[in-house]
Each structure stands twice: as C-alpha cells, then as structure tokens.
Amino acid sequence: MTTLHDCLRLDAQDPLAPLRDHFSLPAGVIYLDGNSLGALPRATAARVAEVVTQEWGTDLIKAWNTAGWFDLPQRLGNQIARLIGARPGEVVATDSTSVNLFKVLTAAIHLASADAPQRKLIVSERSNFPTDLYIAESLCRQHGLTLQLVEPEEIAAALTPEVAVLMLTHVNYRTGAMHDMPAVTAAAHAAGALMLWDLAHSAGAVPVDLTGADAGVGADFAVGCGYKYLNGGPGAPAFVWVNPKHADRFWQPLAGWWGHATPFTFTPDYRPAPGVQRYLCGTQPMISLSALECGLDVFAAAATLVPNQTAMETLRQKSLALTDLFIALVEQRCAGFGLALATPREHARRGSQVSLSKAEGAYAIVQALIARGVIGDFRAGDGAAHPDILRFGFTPLYVGYEDVWHAVEQLREVLETAEWQRPEFHKISAVT
C-alpha cells in the first residue's frame, strides 16, 4: 500500500525535481492539465517583455536581423526535432496544428494521387481529435475522396489498396492510448499508403522517432502542438515535419511569401524554398515564437540532469512512474464509486495522461476538483462505447509524486462526500 511518505521519498530521489523551479505554478494548485495547456515557464514573461520593449520597441524593424527573428521558426524547429526523432533542418515551428495539417494532408493527397490515382480513401480513427477529422473531411470534399473512420482495432483491416493516407494521432486525446508508431507506419507503407502523424499529445511527453519508424524508412508527414507539453503558451505556434524524400515534390497549398526561396527579391512568381521551409506561409509571430522558445529551453535543461540518457528517455521514465502511481492510488482509495480506467495499463500503449470514465457526474466531479485546486479536465462521450472522461495529464517537467497523492486524496473526498452533486458544479462552462 503506497503512502504519502513513499511519495515524499520518491520526490526526494527524483533527478528531474529541479525542473519544477523553471515554472511559475500557483500556490495551492496541483496542475494536471498540461496535456491541454502547459504551465508558464518562469523565463517567459521576461523574454516576451524583452521582445516587446527592446527588440520591437527599440530596434524596430532592424530586429528581423539584429535579434535573429527571421530564422527563428527554423531554430525552434531544430529544438523540436530533437524531441520527435527528426534531423536538423526537417522541422519548422509555424502556424496552428490545424493549418499545418491542412498543408501536409493536401500534400499527401497530391503525392498519393500522382503515384496511385485509384486510391480514394483517407483512413483515421473515429475518436481522433475533431479538428483533424474536420480538416480531412473538408479536403475529401475538395478532392473527391472519402474519409473512412474506424476503431483502433480495425486499422489494420482498413488498410486496403484504396487507401491513400492513414492519418492518426499518436496519443489519443481522450484515452491517452498510444499507437505503436513503427509498426503502424510499416503497415501503412506495406499497404501502399502514406503515413501522417499528429503529435499534439506526444511531443515533449513521450519519445517519438519519426525517422526511425518502419525500420528507418520513416513516416511521411507529422504535425504537432506548441502549447501543450512544449509549454509555449495559449495558442503557441505549432510545428510541421515532412520526410525529406517528399519535401521538394509538392508546393504546399498555402504558398505564402515566407515559404519563397528568396522572399526579399519580391518576384511576382512563386518559387518554393527547399525542404520543409516551403511549409512556412506568411510573416511569423515573433512574440509567440519567443514564448515557445522558453518552453523548449526547459528540455535542454532536462537533458543535463541524467547522464547517458536523452531528455525524452528520462522524462518518459518519470511519466510512467507518475501515471502508474495515480492509477494504483485511484484503485486503492477510490474503489466503489464507479470509476473505470480508460487508459491502457501497458506502458507501451500509454501516453502521459490517465483518463477515468464514469457513467454519471464526470463533468461535475472535475469541477469540484478544480474548486479544490486540482486542475484536470472533462471530455464528453457519445454513448457506451465512448463514455464521459475525467482526464488528468502528467507533465514530468513539473508534476511530482506528492502532487499525485494529494490529487487522489481530493478525488476520494469529492466522491465520498458527494460534493460533486452541488448545483454549482453542474453549470456548463464554455471551455470544459
């Protein structure tokens, strides 16, 4: 039986514990929602103020050169590349996940059409994040394709000769279930389909190896989010990766001036930049990119704490330990209240979150926890196959083992006292 003393001992032995000091966390709050919006790095406020008052305010337009604004998307892309198994020069930080998905899925459709015009299906998971499905639905309408949605266990059978693109989110946003990237990528390629990954709930949370997937062949395209585990702030720029073998084969559909080979020649005709740089579009948001850089810098600090391991290997070990502890404590201390584990127990299939399903009261329980200072979130279900979810994210950069103990203790009290039944916890907010 795990005790609070055990959790305190684990915190004392944690080599990553110093990373918590890199974040500004409110007193009295246990933050288990970094899978939705990462916490604020302490360096961010000063860095943003510097960009605004010095670089913009004093240097003005000179800052594009003097402050290195112009190539910041590529520099941040190189930092992100280390977290997702990509090489330098293969990633850029830019735009939103939805916009980047539109770019790469359009490219994938054109490449597939050129190579095998009979392929008219895009396959995705039914419980994929909705924006991915909306973008795919829109592009299918534009290009005369069909979007086929399947359950996770149906993916292999769905990879027929008609499939052009398999589009999946590596870690499911509702359940935290994680796909086997190398195996799934290999299966897509064996079926003649292109493989597109959304890393929104992976980058910065679990090790990813885009270039090593399918025995080193690599995936084909990937996008991801900057404001979750990368701690770039609300609406932070996202990122895009394109396998170099595809990068120069197609003009991405948003052919803006920032993706031009020589943007400051101002020619009337478009000539795409080489490689992934052509996946930039318009003028980049320097204040937001600078905030994202502060979040990425914490991963560089993490890499120095444990010898002979990468930052992501060390963070993954702690993530699994935190989620194992949370699952065990919930089952020990909250039994009999109708909670069911929706997240896989197997480490190889689990992201960095734990989702609990409940037939009644899931939303209100989350609101009661938030009122007590334990911040998770709620995701609605659509019936027995996909029930309502209480969702808790475990960011190993700043979540500790004592946090897990107290979070479960607060959950137990909310359930035992039926506090969640109070009317104020049933009021539906705009953001859940």
Sequence and secondary structure as in RCSB ss.txt:
>XXXX:A:sequence
MTTLHDCLRLDAQDPLAPLRDHFSLPAGVIYLDGNSLGALPRATAARVAEVVTQEWGTDLIKAWNTAGWFDLPQR
LGNQIARLIGARPGEVVATDSTSVNLFKVLTAAIHLASADAPQRKLIVSERSNFPTDLYIAESLCRQHGLTLQLV
EPEEIAAALTPEVAVLMLTHVNYRTGAMHDMPAVTAAAHAAGALMLWDLAHSAGAVPVDLTGADAGVGADFAVGC
GYKYLNGGPGAPAFVWVNPKHADRFWQPLAGWWGHATPFTFTPDYRPAPGVQRYLCGTQPMISLSALECGLDVFA
AAATLVPNQTAMETLRQKSLALTDLFIALVEQRCAGFGLALATPREHARRGSQVSLSKAEGAYAIVQALIARGVI
GDFRAGDGAAHPDILRFGFTPLYVGYEDVWHAVEQLREVLETAEWQRPEFHKISAVT
>XXXX:A:secstr
   HHHHHHHHHH TTGGGGGGEE  TT EE  TTTS  EEHHHHHHHHHIIIIIITTTGGGHHHHT  TTHHHH
HHHHHHHHHT  TTSEEE S HHHHHHHHHHHHHHHHHHH TT  EEEEETTS HHHHHHHHHHHHHHT EEEEE
 GGGHHHH  TTEEEEEEESB TTT BB  HHHHHHHHHHTT EEEEE TTTTTTS   TTTTTTTT  SEEEE 
SSSTT   TT   EEEE HHHHTSS  SS  GGGBSSGGG  SS  B SGGGGG  S   HHHHHHHHHHHHHHH
HHTTTSTTS HHHHHHHHHHHHHHHHHHHHHHHSTTS  EE S SSGGGB SEEEEE SS HHHHHHHHHHTTEE
 EEE   BTTB  EEEEE  TTT  HHHHHHHHHHHHHHHHTTGGGSGGGG   S  
